[in-house]
């Protein structure tokens, strides 16, 4: 170690953070100035990666929670050669690769998109779970660490409770988190917000906790050394740091620890930009330069990191040579490919709820897909993920041989952990709860979409037919909210989410097929609590084979030549339309087509000719949905009619609610006839 170089490197990071925010006239300089010492010591002495192979699967990983401290990462990774001078100089500008909050960019060291506080470190915990899961299957040589970086805001966000509880309960000794405790928030000092004992809180969850001077390099080293040697618990390093460390006024007086240094350029505070740069050893004329001695140090460090990674790769190669079958399996996991799966061979009983049909699929997948972790928010016997659980066991401290994560009642935490599992790679994450509680998960669902992660969401109890549980448990507006994400493009130009609401057991099998094959975006399966009458093939043959047409988003489950009307639905309402069509045909002499549109997003990706063959614009169109009418209004158009729910539910048996709300074949047929009078 070289104390002079260490101090220069930390000050270089500070100066770069200050310069980036000042040039952009936007950002958060004070926090990065406080965290600079920890970052330099971590990356120079502890963090294991291969500079020549940044996507190396067995690298250590760093998960930033406090995304507003992006300049801390960009400055550190600039020293490591991952960014160029023009990249840091163009912080927060159009087209730059240094956005205001970090966005996934593994080749440059950014493991996760962060910004919404609390989610970054929770994704890190998900990655640590993934690493433990893989280590249990392939050996202790897989011993990479996951580091988190959190601020006061992240500790205060409610998700930190679920994340802290789960990490401690599972004994994630491979997770090490630095808490940048500078006692300053964006608009206040922390003592105006909280008086909790953070150390005691994390200790009560089963964490190893140490409090240090976050600017003392020897204390940082010892804390990281002890954390790396810990074998039973995750570690929280509480680093007492100073907001705006190194800032000075125009008169040269220290101006540190001030709230105003948190969220605006320091030139707009009581500190002076140029004097602060000089105090940190930077050039006012060239503030984005790397100091000469620091540059030489890091160039040599990169060679050392590469050499160390090469040695680790030799160890892995020796293991592979002695364990060829396991080696092939590991490569298959990491490839993201699926084994051969026979969804048609999954036999369902007649008239199942789609949640029960999903349970059968999950039981099949438990035997076939070895790299899947399924999680449930204390509902496995109700969301029917127990079909999977019965074939495996829950993950637990000291034993990650199972494949089921009992998350407890923590939907947001569970979803965010799934994002982290997906970011780590090698594992397919599935999370389940009641559909109405997708509301709790929305922040993580959004980050699933932004990061383009193949997380699978299983949402059961999909409509007012939850029944006696009443309006708090009966989703009405949730489908409309989720389907908006199908209309929202991700940065790759694709729909950011795939929402699937299958009409019967066969479509449920197809929905799972679609979900597993969709590795580029998150998928939601929206499933019923109540039994659904199976749809019959419109032609002689397999209902599953016909249901495969759902892969186009929508198709005709009932088709006649030159229909008088086309009825449109998804989920359990399709079976209700079948009942209504029987009445309309037998009693009213109408010719009726029925379209099952499992995903409007996918349907809209098909050719115009195909869309028109299913939902012709020159025919009367009637939609039925147990949610808000807007779910289908885009499909029926201005001249069509959608019968849906425009109020919250009530507590009563499902069959009573169907009748009261008008969701029976007989009552729907009357709605159709009334609509036809208007066209």
Secondary structure, 3 states (H helix, E strand, C coil): CCHHHHHHHHHHHHHHHHHHHHHHCCCCHHHHHHHHHHHHHHHHHHCCCCCCCCCCCCCCEEEECCHHHHHHHHHHHHHCCCCCHHHHHCCCCCCCCCCCCCCCEHHHCECCCCCCCCHHHHHHHHHHHHHHHHHHHHCCCCCCCEEEEEEHHHHHCCHHHHHHHHHHHHCCCCEEEEEEECCECCCCEHHHCCCCCHHHHHHHCCCEEEEEECCCHHHHHHHHHHHHHCCCCCEEEEEECCCCCCCECCCCCECCCCHHHCCCCHHHCCCCHHHHHHHCCCCCCCCCCCCHHHHHHHHHHHHHHHHHHHHHHHHHHHHHHHCHHHHHHHHHHHHCCCCCCCHHHCCCCCCCCHHHHHHHHHHHHHHHCCCEEEEECCCCCCCCCHHHHCCCCECECCECCCCEEECCCCHHHHHHHHHHHHHHCCCEEEEEEEHHHHHHHHHHHHHHHHHCCCCEEEEECCCHHHHHHCCCCCCCCHHHHHHHHHHCECCCCCECEEEECCCCHHHHHHHHHHHHHCCCCEEEEECCCCCCCCCCCCCCCCHHHHHHHHHHCEEEEECCCCCCEEEEECCCHHHHHHHHHHHHHHHHCCCEEEEEECCHHHHCCCCHHHHHHHCCCCCEEEEECCCCCHHHHHHHCCCCEEECCCCCCCCCCHHHHHHHHCCCHHHHHHHHHHHHCCC
